[in-house]
Amino acid sequence: MRIGRAAGVTDTGRRRLRNEDAFVCEPPLFAVTDGMGGARAGQLAAELAATALEEGASAIDGVDALVHTVEEANRRIWERSVSDPETTGMGAVATVALVRDGTVAIGHVGDSRAYLIRGGAIEQLTRDHSLVAELVESGVLTPEEAEHHPQRSAITRALGTEPAVEVDVRTVAGEPGDVFLLCSDGLSSMVPDDEVVARVEATGRDPERAAEALVAAANARGGEDNITVVIFELVGDAEAAEEEEPPPPEDTQPDLASGDGSPDEPVQDGAEPQPPAVDAVAAPVDTTHHGAGAGGRIAAIALLAALLVLAVLALYAGITR
């Protein structure tokens, strides 16, 4: 089993002036980051987090390394906010997915989310680190009340707001046909889960089309926040082999493009390459040559010149007798 198609889309939405989301779509690592802070600090925090994750992707070989890479993202944001007064208090949330040996490890901080779509059903794989999520878990609020709570955007854990961060980790055994979706709260707060899975299924589970459809759905409902979606699928080995195009067959026929039927000589450095033949199949050799050709013309001219000289000499000899 391996990763099949994958795609990522980010959109400013309809209410925000700038996009403070970022994403990574570099198999086997996928991530969504969502920044927070005044001025451009939120955008910077999201970019710092995404860059740290992307740079560390090649060294991530397991859950521990995944956690370490998220912690590195936290360190970069924290140190920048401490050293630069204009970015004080900035932070970011992040959800990361690493595919290894048929499993998907999820690293998570904040209220961005990871979902698994399997068999027409959708499952949220992450737990929101937010005030309303804690109130729902404690029974103070119902899920319906949480959707409209005035503090629903208040998060309780983020990257870069403290020198150290706790990273939630979950590992899922993948199956062929699984679709994993990572998103910022600009999608999850606007589009309910049942509509998410319906739109993914309606696109034939094509990641690029599904991501664009989900962004459009969030914007159609108001687009109150930046919207970022990353989708990837898992496919079986047999399916993966079918998707790979077979190499073109080797051409065992001699090249008949040259007049004598011999193969073309290799092009030397500095020589002008010959244009390819227009027809896919070489035409049969034309053994009927029209015209003398360059060499034939030279010989004919030389013969005419010799005859002319002989004629002049003969005329001169006749005159002098």
N, C-alpha and C positions, 0 to 999 in steps of 0.2 A: 504494500500500500504506500502511496506517495501523494504529494500535493498535486492537485490538478490545476484548474484555472483560479486566478486570483485578481482582485482589483481593489482600488481605493479611490474614494472621491471625497473632497471637502468643499464646503460652500459657506459663504458668509451668512446666509439667511436673509430675512427681510427686515430685521429690526436693528441689527448691529452695524456699526460703521466699518469695522475691520474684522478679519478672521483671526481668532486667537486659538484655533485648533491646528494640529499637525498630525501627520500619520506616517507610518513606515510600512511598506509592502515589499519586503525583500525576503522571499522564501529562503530558509524556513522560519523567519521571524516576521511577525506582524504586530503593529502597535497603533494605538490611538492616544494622543495627548491633548489635553484641554487646559489652556492657561488661564490664570486669574491674576489680577493686579491692576493698578491704575495706569493710565496712558498706554504706552506700548509694552508695559512690563509683562502682561499676560501673554502676549504674542512671543516675546523673548523667552519666557519660561517654557512654553510649549515647544519652541524650536530647540532650546537647550536639551530638554528631555528627549525629544525625537532624535537629535544628533547623537547623544550619548548611547541610546539604544541601538541605533544603526551602526555606530562605530564598534560597539561591543558585540555585535551579532555573530561575527566569525569565531569568537572565543566562547560562545555559549554552547556548552555541550551537556547541560543538565539543569535540574531545578536550582541547585545551589548557585551555579553561574548566572542563571536568569535573575535570581534575587540580587546577586552582587551587581549586575548591570543596572537594575532599577535603583539600587542604592547609590551607584555612581551618578545616575541622573539627579538624584536628590542632592548629592554633594555639590554638583556643578551649579545648580540653581541656588542653593543656600549660600555658597561662597560668593556668587555674583551679587546676590541681594545684600550681603553684608558689605561688600567692597564698593558698591555703586549706590549712593543715596537715592537716585532716581528710580531704583527698582526694589527698594525696601518693601518687604511684605509680599513680594510676588511668589507665586507657586504654580503648580500644575497637577492635574490628575492624569493617570495613565493606566491603560489596560494593554497587556502584552501577551501574545501567544507564540509559543515555540513548538514546532512540530519535530518530533524525534522518534524514530523506530515505532511508528504507528500510534504514538500517544501525542496529546496536545497539552502542554503545560501552560497554565494561565497565571500570570503575575498581575496583581491589581492593587492600585491605591486610588481612592476617590470615588466618584460617581459615574465615570464612564463604565461601559458594560461589555460583557462578552456573552454571546448566545450560541446555542447549538440547535440547529434545525435538523431533525432526523425523523424520517417516516411521517412527514407532514405535521409534526408537532414541534414546538419551540420551547427551549428550556434556558432560563437565565443562569449562567454559570458563576456570576460574581454577585457579591453583596455590596450594595451602595454604602459608602462611608459618609453618610449624611445624617442630619438631625432628624428629618422625617422618617428615615429608615429605622433609626433607633426607637423613635416613638411608636412606629408600627410594631416593631418586635416586642416592645414592652406592653403593648395593648392599649396605649393611650390614644392612638389614632387608627382608623381603619385604612386600608389601602386606598379607598375612594377619597377619604378625607385628605390623605397625604398628597394626592394629585393636585389639589387646589390650595394646599397650605401656603401661607405667605412666606414661610421660611424653607420652602422645598429645595431652594438652591444652596442652602447653607451646608457646607461639607465639614466633616470632622477629622479628615485625614487627607494630607496632600504632600506632594513632593516639594521640597525647598523651603517649607515654613519652619522646619526645625533641622538641627544638624544631623539627626538620624531619623529613620522612618521604618515603620513596620509594614512589610509587604505580605499581602494575602496570596497564597499559592494553592492552586488546585490542578490536579492532573486527570485528564479524561482519556480513556481508551477509545481511539477512533475506529470508525467503521467505514467501508466504502459507501459513498453517497452522502456522507456527512457534509453539512455546510456550516461553517463557523462564521459568526458575524461579530465584529467589534465596532463600537460606536460611541460617540460623545452623547451627552445628555440632550443635545439639540435634536437628536432623533428620538431617544427613548422617552423624553418628556412630552413629545408631540404626537407620536404614532404608537398606538397600543400594540401589544405583542401579537395579537391575532391578525392584525392588519399587516404587520411586518412579515410574518410567515406567508400570508396570502399573496403579498406582492412578490416575494422571492419565488414562490411556486409559479406564479403567473408568468414570470420571465423565463421559465424553463430552467431555473437555478443557474442562469448565466450570471456570474459575479458582476461583470461590468454593467449589464442592463439592470440587474437587481439593485445595485448601489445607486444608480441614477434614479431609479423609480422611487427608492426610499427617500432620497433627498427631495425629490419633487413632492412626495407626500407630506413631508415635514413642512415644506414651504407652503403647500396648499392649505395647511392648517394654521398658518400664521408665521412660521419661520422665525420664532422669537429669539433663537440663539443660533450660533454657528453649528453647522451640521457636518459631521464626519462619519463616514462608513467605510470599513474594510471588510471584504468578504473573501473567503477562500474555501475550496472544496477538497475533499479527500477522495481518491479514486483507487480502485484495486489494480494490481499489477497487470492483469489481463486487459482491463479497460485502458490502462496507460499505454500498453503496447499497441492497441488498436489506434490510439490517437496519434501515434508516431507515424509519420509518412515514410514508406519504404524508399530507400535510395534509388535514384534513377538507374536503369540498366546501362551497362557499359556498352559503348558502340564498338562492335568488333569488325565492322565493315571498313575496308580501306578508304581513305579520303580520295575521292575522285575529282576533287575540285581542280587539281592541276592538270595540265594538258597531257603529261606522260603517265598519269595514273599513280605516281609515287606520292607517299605521304608528305604533308607540308613540312618544311624545315622549321626548327624552332626559331622564334624571333630573337635576335641578338639585342643586347643592351643598346639603347639608342635608336634601334630600328623602328620604323613605323609599323605597328601591328596591322594586319590585314583585317578588313571588316568581315563579320561573320556572314555565312551564306544566308540568303533570305529564305529559301525553301528548307524545310526540315529534312527532306531526303535529297541527297546529292543527285544532280542530273547526270544522265549517261554522258560519257566522253564524246564530244563532237569531233570526229576524225576528218571532217571536211573543213579545210581552212580557207576562208575567203580573204584574198589579198596576200601580198607577199610577206608581210611582216616586216619588222625593222631590219633584220639581217638581209632578207631578200631584196629589199629596196636599195640597200647600199651596193650589193653586188650588181644589180641592174644598172645603177648609175655609173659604176666603175667600167662596166662593159661598154656602155654608150660613149663614155669619154675616150676609151681606147680606140673604138671604131672611128670616132671623130678625128683623133690624132692621125690614124692611118690614112683616113680620107684626105686630110690636109697635106700629109707628106706625099701621097700619090699625086695630088693636084700640083704640088710644087715641083715634083720630079717631071711631070708632063710639060709644065711651062718652060723649065730650063733646058729641055732637049732642043 
